[in-house]
């Protein structure tokens, strides 16, 4: 397995969510980082189904163009 990339990144969570993550990390005797990494691995395919901001904005732009043309 290739070496692990250990870049630091700050992430910000609502206080109640962070408390839940900390409680789960304590329960499993794991780090916060490990819990968040596992959550991402589990949720990745579902999250990639969300439209991007650009998709949403271009959809709105297309609707506005149709309204302007009277379609």
ROSE-4610 file (N, C-alpha, C; in Angstrom, 1 decimal, always signed):
// ROSE-4610
residu = [X/X/X/X/X/X/X/X/X/X/X/X/X/X/X/X/X/X/X/X/X/X/X/X/X/X/X/X/X/X/X/X/X/X/X/X/X/X/X/X/X/X/X/X/X/X/X/X/X/X/X/X/X/X/X/X/X/X/X/X/X/X/X/X/X/X/X/X/X/X/X/X/X/X/X/X/X/X/X/X/X/X/X/X/X/X/X/X/X/X/X/X/X/X/X/X/X/X/X/X/X/X/X/X/X/X/X/X/X/X/X/X/X/X/X/X/X/X/X/X/X/X/X/X/X/X/X/X/X/X/X/X/X/X/X/X/X/X/X/X/X/X/X/X/X/X/X/X/X/X/X/X/X/X/X/X/X/X/X/X/X/X/X/X/X/X/X/X/X/X/X/X/X/X/X/X/X/X/X/X/X/X/X/X/X/X/X/X/X/X/X/X/X/X/X/X/X/X/X/X/X/X/X/X/X/X/X/X/X/X/X/X/X]
num = [1/1/1/2/2/2/3/3/3/4/4/4/5/5/5/6/6/6/7/7/7/8/8/8/9/9/9/10/10/10/11/11/11/12/12/12/13/13/13/14/14/14/15/15/15/16/16/16/17/17/17/18/18/18/19/19/19/20/20/20/21/21/21/22/22/22/23/23/23/24/24/24/25/25/25/26/26/26/27/27/27/28/28/28/29/29/29/30/30/30/31/31/31/32/32/32/33/33/33/34/34/34/35/35/35/36/36/36/37/37/37/38/38/38/39/39/39/40/40/40/41/41/41/42/42/42/43/43/43/44/44/44/45/45/45/46/46/46/47/47/47/48/48/48/49/49/49/50/50/50/51/51/51/52/52/52/53/53/53/54/54/54/55/55/55/56/56/56/57/57/57/58/58/58/59/59/59/60/60/60/61/61/61/62/62/62/63/63/63/64/64/64/65/65/65/66/66/66/67/67/67/68/68/68/69/69/69/70/70/70/71/71/71]
x = [+0.9/+0.0/+0.9/+0.6/+1.4/+1.4/+2.3/+2.4/+1.2/+0.8/-0.4/-0.1/-0.9/-0.8/-1.4/-0.6/-1.1/-1.2/-1.7/-1.9/-2.9/-2.7/-3.7/-4.8/-6.0/-7.1/-8.0/-8.5/-9.4/-10.8/-11.6/-13.0/-13.9/-15.0/-15.8/-17.2/-17.6/-18.9/-19.7/-21.1/-21.9/-21.6/-21.8/-21.4/-22.1/-23.4/-24.1/-23.6/-23.2/-22.7/-21.3/-20.5/-19.1/-19.2/-20.2/-20.4/-20.7/-21.6/-22.0/-20.8/-20.0/-18.8/-17.8/-17.6/-16.7/-17.2/-18.5/-19.1/-18.8/-19.1/-18.8/-17.4/-16.5/-15.1/-14.7/-15.2/-14.9/-15.4/-16.7/-17.3/-16.4/-15.9/-15.1/-13.7/-13.3/-11.8/-11.0/-11.6/-11.0/-10.8/-10.0/-9.8/-11.0/-11.2/-12.2/-11.9/-10.7/-10.3/-10.7/-10.5/-10.8/-12.4/-13.1/-14.6/-15.1/-14.5/-15.0/-14.5/-13.3/-12.9/-13.8/-14.2/-15.1/-16.5/-16.9/-18.2/-18.2/-17.1/-17.0/-17.0/-16.2/-16.2/-17.6/-18.3/-19.7/-20.6/-20.5/-21.5/-21.1/-19.9/-19.4/-20.3/-20.8/-21.6/-22.9/-23.5/-24.7/-24.5/-23.4/-23.1/-22.8/-22.2/-21.9/-23.1/-24.3/-25.5/-26.1/-25.6/-26.2/-25.8/-26.6/-26.2/-25.2/-24.3/-23.3/-24.0/-23.4/-24.0/-24.1/-23.1/-23.1/-24.3/-24.6/-25.7/-27.0/-27.2/-28.4/-28.5/-27.4/-27.4/-27.7/-27.1/-27.3/-28.7/-29.3/-30.7/-31.6/-31.3/-32.1/-31.9/-30.7/-30.4/-31.2/-31.3/-32.0/-33.5/-34.1/-35.5/-35.7/-34.8/-35.0/-34.9/-34.1/-34.0/-35.3/-35.9/-37.1/-38.2/-38.3/-39.3/-39.2/-37.9/-37.7/-38.1/-38.0/-38.3/-39.9/-40.5/-42.0/-42.3/-41.4/-41.6/-42.2]
y = [-1.2/+0.0/+1.2/+2.2/+3.4/+4.2/+5.1/+5.8/+6.7/+6.9/+7.7/+9.1/+9.9/+11.3/+11.9/+12.6/+13.2/+14.7/+15.3/+16.7/+17.1/+18.2/+18.7/+19.6/+19.5/+20.2/+20.6/+21.8/+22.2/+21.9/+21.3/+21.1/+21.7/+22.3/+22.9/+22.2/+21.8/+21.1/+21.8/+21.8/+22.3/+21.6/+22.3/+21.8/+20.5/+20.4/+19.1/+17.9/+18.2/+17.1/+16.7/+17.7/+17.4/+16.5/+16.9/+16.1/+14.7/+14.5/+13.1/+12.3/+13.0/+12.3/+12.0/+12.9/+12.7/+11.5/+11.5/+10.4/+9.0/+9.0/+7.8/+7.4/+8.4/+8.1/+7.5/+8.0/+7.5/+6.1/+5.9/+4.5/+3.5/+3.9/+2.9/+2.9/+3.8/+4.0/+4.3/+5.2/+5.7/+7.2/+7.7/+9.1/+9.7/+11.1/+11.8/+11.6/+11.7/+11.6/+10.3/+9.2/+7.9/+7.8/+8.3/+8.3/+9.0/+10.2/+11.0/+10.3/+9.8/+9.1/+7.9/+7.1/+6.0/+6.5/+7.5/+8.1/+8.5/+9.1/+9.5/+8.3/+7.3/+6.1/+5.5/+5.5/+4.9/+5.8/+7.1/+8.0/+8.5/+8.3/+8.8/+8.6/+7.4/+7.2/+8.0/+8.1/+8.8/+10.3/+10.8/+12.3/+12.6/+11.8/+12.1/+12.2/+11.7/+11.9/+13.3/+14.0/+15.4/+16.2/+17.1/+18.0/+19.0/+19.4/+20.5/+21.8/+22.8/+24.2/+24.6/+24.3/+24.8/+24.1/+22.9/+22.2/+22.9/+23.2/+23.9/+25.3/+26.0/+27.4/+27.4/+26.5/+26.5/+26.0/+25.2/+24.8/+26.0/+26.8/+28.0/+29.0/+29.1/+30.0/+29.6/+28.3/+27.8/+28.1/+28.0/+28.3/+29.8/+30.6/+32.1/+32.4/+31.8/+32.0/+31.6/+30.5/+30.0/+31.0/+31.5/+32.5/+33.8/+34.2/+35.4/+35.3/+34.1/+33.8/+33.5/+33.4/+33.1/+31.7/+30.8/+29.4/+28.7]
z = [+0.0/+0.0/+0.0/-0.8/-0.9/+0.4/+0.7/+1.9/+2.1/+3.3/+3.6/+3.6/+2.9/+2.8/+4.0/+4.8/+6.1/+6.1/+5.0/+5.0/+6.0/+6.6/+7.6/+6.9/+7.4/+6.9/+8.0/+8.1/+9.2/+8.6/+9.4/+9.1/+10.2/+9.9/+10.9/+10.9/+12.1/+12.3/+13.2/+13.1/+14.1/+15.5/+16.5/+17.8/+18.2/+17.9/+18.2/+17.4/+16.1/+15.3/+15.7/+16.1/+16.6/+17.9/+18.8/+20.0/+19.7/+18.7/+18.3/+17.8/+16.9/+16.4/+17.5/+18.4/+19.5/+20.4/+20.6/+21.4/+20.7/+19.4/+18.7/+18.6/+18.5/+18.5/+19.9/+20.9/+22.3/+22.4/+21.9/+22.0/+21.3/+20.2/+19.4/+19.7/+20.6/+20.9/+19.6/+18.8/+17.6/+17.6/+16.6/+16.5/+15.8/+16.0/+15.2/+13.7/+13.3/+11.9/+11.3/+12.1/+11.6/+11.4/+12.3/+12.2/+11.0/+10.8/+9.6/+8.3/+8.3/+7.1/+6.7/+7.8/+7.5/+7.1/+7.7/+7.3/+5.8/+5.4/+4.0/+3.1/+3.4/+2.6/+2.4/+3.5/+3.4/+2.6/+2.8/+2.2/+0.8/+0.3/-0.9/-2.1/-2.3/-3.5/-3.5/-2.3/-2.2/-2.4/-1.8/-2.0/-3.4/-4.2/-5.6/-6.4/-5.9/-6.6/-6.5/-5.5/-5.3/-6.5/-7.0/-8.1/-7.6/-8.4/-8.0/-8.1/-7.4/-7.5/-8.9/-9.7/-11.1/-11.9/-11.6/-12.2/-11.8/-10.6/-10.1/-10.7/-10.7/-11.2/-12.7/-13.4/-14.9/-15.2/-14.4/-14.5/-14.3/-13.3/-13.1/-14.2/-14.7/-15.8/-17.0/-17.3/-18.5/-18.3/-17.1/-16.9/-17.1/-16.6/-16.8/-18.3/-19.1/-20.5/-21.2/-20.8/-21.4/-21.1/-19.9/-19.5/-20.3/-20.5/-21.3/-22.7/-23.3/-24.7/-24.8/-23.6/-23.7/-23.9/-23.6/-23.8/-22.6]
